[in-house]
Amino acid sequence: MTQTNLTPIRFENAIWEGHLASEDTPEIEVRYRDQTLPDVELVEAEGGWTLRVPVPSSLLSEGVHSVVIWDQRSNHKLGDFTVISGSPVAEDMRAELALLRAELDMLKRAFRRLHGGNNL
């Protein structure tokens, strides 16, 4: 049995895509909220397999949603992806921006001290 490695490729048009490096045909299960997602595609590709996961519309709603990709043969997690949307994201982004501004102000003050108070 060979080691199966998953490399994310893209998430576009509600389809998450990854590349599975495996000599054998992988047995993959993709789960969201402890339910197996339907219509997952596994297509043979150069150097392994292409995994395509159609993202259900229920996952595209406010909050944080995680999808887990399992190797059924070894019962190991191969990877995951997360979708974050809605107002909590906006609040987090505003808080992050405020922190970045505060850090930039701190750096400006430090540079001014180093350069003898010259305006930068």
Secondary structure as UniProt FT lines:
FT   STRAND          5..12
FT   TURN            13..14
FT   STRAND          15..21
FT   STRAND          28..32
FT   TURN            33..34
FT   STRAND          35..36
FT   STRAND          41..45
FT   TURN            46..47
FT   STRAND          48..54
FT   HELIX           57..59
FT   STRAND          63..71
FT   TURN            72..75
FT   STRAND          76..85
FT   HELIX           87..114
FT   TURN            115..117
//
